[in-house]
Amino acid sequence: MRPTQPLWRYRLAVASRTLAAVAGGYALTAAFTAAAALALAQRSTRVDAVLAATLLAWLVYALAIAWVFFARTAWQAWGGVLGPAMLLGLAAQVPQWLAGAA
């Protein structure tokens, strides 16, 4: 009889990666969209910037999902999604902080 521990750990790892793909990918995509829209608004109209950022976000979401399942471990999957999401979220907030300080 085979032990159930490895099967249980495997299922937990797959569930963790799935959660990282859905929730972490969404967080990364939302942060990317905000940062890209703010960056693109410097060179075009707001509507065009938001539209372009939203269209590019679909590619970012697909790449985030691919990254989650290509990573060696679930920890790398989470780190590879949440790390850039936090950096992009910070980049999206900096202009508001600078405007509030002035």
C-alpha positions in Angstrom: 0.0 0.0 0.0 1.4 3.4 -1.0 1.6 6.2 1.6 -0.9 9.1 1.1 1.5 11.8 2.2 3.2 12.4 -1.1 -0.1 12.5 -3.0 -1.5 15.0 -0.4 1.6 17.2 -0.7 1.4 17.1 -4.5 -2.3 18.2 -4.4 -1.5 20.9 -2.0 1.3 22.2 -4.3 -1.0 22.2 -7.3 -3.7 24.0 -5.3 -1.1 26.6 -4.2 0.1 27.1 -7.7 -3.5 27.5 -8.9 -4.2 30.1 -6.3 -1.0 31.8 -7.2 -2.0 31.9 -10.9 -5.5 33.2 -10.2 -5.0 35.6 -7.2 -1.3 36.4 -7.7 -1.8 36.8 -11.5 -4.7 39.1 -10.9 -2.7 41.2 -8.5 0.2 41.4 -10.9 -2.1 42.3 -13.8 -3.9 45.0 -11.8 -0.6 46.6 -10.7 0.8 46.4 -14.2 -2.3 48.0 -15.6 -2.2 50.9 -13.1 1.5 51.5 -13.6 1.4 51.2 -17.4 -1.6 53.5 -17.7 0.2 56.2 -15.6 3.3 55.8 -17.7 1.5 55.9 -21.0 -0.6 58.9 -20.0 2.6 61.0 -20.2 2.7 60.5 -24.0 -1.0 60.1 -25.1 -4.5 60.8 -23.9 -5.8 59.1 -20.8 -8.3 57.0 -22.7 -5.7 55.7 -25.1 -3.3 55.0 -22.2 -5.9 53.0 -20.2 -6.9 51.1 -23.3 -3.4 50.2 -24.3 -2.5 49.2 -20.7 -5.6 47.1 -20.4 -4.9 45.3 -23.7 -1.3 44.7 -22.6 -2.5 43.3 -19.3 -4.0 40.3 -21.0 -0.5 39.3 -22.1 0.9 39.9 -18.7 -1.8 37.7 -17.1 -1.1 34.9 -19.5 2.6 35.1 -18.9 2.0 35.2 -15.1 -0.1 32.0 -15.3 2.6 30.4 -17.5 5.3 31.4 -15.0 3.4 29.9 -12.0 3.3 26.5 -13.6 6.8 26.6 -15.1 8.5 27.6 -11.8 10.3 24.8 -10.0 8.6 25.2 -6.6 5.4 26.8 -5.4 7.5 29.3 -3.4 9.2 30.5 -6.6 5.8 30.7 -8.2 4.4 32.9 -5.5 7.6 35.0 -5.3 7.7 35.5 -9.1 4.2 36.8 -9.1 3.9 38.8 -5.9 7.3 40.4 -6.0 6.8 42.2 -9.3 3.2 43.0 -8.3 4.4 44.8 -5.2 7.0 46.7 -7.1 4.5 47.7 -9.8 2.0 48.7 -7.2 4.6 50.8 -5.5 5.5 52.4 -8.9 1.8 53.2 -9.4 1.5 54.9 -6.0 4.6 57.1 -6.1 3.1 59.8 -8.3 0.2 60.2 -5.9 2.6 60.4 -2.9 4.7 63.0 -4.7 1.6 65.0 -5.6 0.3 64.9 -2.1 3.7 66.1 -0.6 3.9 69.1 -2.9 
